[in-house]
Structure formats: C-alpha cells, structure tokens
Amino acid sequence: MILAKAPIDKIIRKAGAERVGEGAIMAMAEYLEDFGISVAKEAAALAKHAGRKTIRAEDITLALERI
C-alpha cells in the first residue's frame, strides 16, 4: 500500500462516517491507488505526446477528463 492509512480514514470521515473499519480503509486505499496510477499513466502519455518528460497540472486535468 502506497497511501498512508490516516489520510484515507480522514477522507472517509469527511464524507460523513463516524467510525471506519480497517477493511474499509484498505479497500479505499487500493481503489485510490489504482485510480491514481491510471490517471498518472494517461498524464504521462499526454506529456510524452507533447514532447515533454515532465507531467504538468494540465496533463493531470486532461487525463481526468479522458478517464
């Protein structure tokens, strides 16, 4: 797991949960990591297409629109 448990717990609580189980944290972390990797891959492809090695904020924004 790449993401720390505490921030995942905070996200779920911010959504309205009073208590958060360990399994919920792990499931959310796995989903967020998979989604983040997908966005990053798309953003990397966009940057490469533009002739850049650096991923910029606009690459992330465009990647989110395409996913």
C-alpha positions in Angstrom: 0.0 0.0 0.0 1.4 3.4 -1.1 -1.1 5.6 0.7 -1.0 6.0 4.4 -4.0 4.8 6.4 -4.6 8.1 8.4 -5.4 10.3 5.4 -7.7 7.6 4.0 -9.5 7.5 7.3 -9.9 11.3 7.3 -11.3 11.2 3.7 -13.9 8.6 4.7 -14.8 10.5 7.9 -15.1 13.8 6.0 -17.7 12.0 3.8 -19.8 11.5 7.0 -18.7 8.2 8.6 -18.4 8.2 12.4 -16.4 5.1 12.5 -14.2 3.5 9.9 -13.1 -0.2 9.8 -9.6 -1.3 8.8 -11.1 -3.2 5.9 -12.8 -0.1 4.6 -9.5 1.9 4.8 -7.7 -0.9 2.9 -10.3 -1.1 0.2 -10.4 2.6 -0.3 -6.6 2.8 -0.4 -6.5 0.1 -3.1 -9.1 1.8 -5.2 -7.5 5.3 -4.9 -4.0 3.9 -5.7 -5.4 2.1 -8.8 -7.2 5.2 -9.9 -4.2 7.4 -9.3 -1.9 5.1 -11.3 -4.4 5.2 -14.2 -4.5 9.0 -14.1 -0.7 9.2 -13.9 -0.2 6.8 -16.9 -2.6 8.8 -19.0 -1.0 12.1 -18.0 2.5 10.6 -18.8 1.2 9.7 -22.2 -0.1 13.2 -22.8 3.2 14.7 -21.7 5.1 12.4 -24.0 2.9 13.2 -26.9 3.6 16.9 -26.3 7.4 16.1 -26.4 7.9 16.6 -22.6 9.2 14.3 -19.9 7.6 16.5 -17.1 4.0 15.9 -16.2 2.2 19.2 -15.7 -1.0 20.1 -13.9 -2.8 20.4 -17.2 -1.8 16.9 -18.1 -3.4 15.6 -15.0 -6.6 17.7 -15.7 -6.8 16.4 -19.3 -6.1 12.8 -18.1 -9.0 13.1 -15.6 -11.3 14.3 -18.4 -10.3 11.3 -20.6 -10.8 8.6 -18.0 
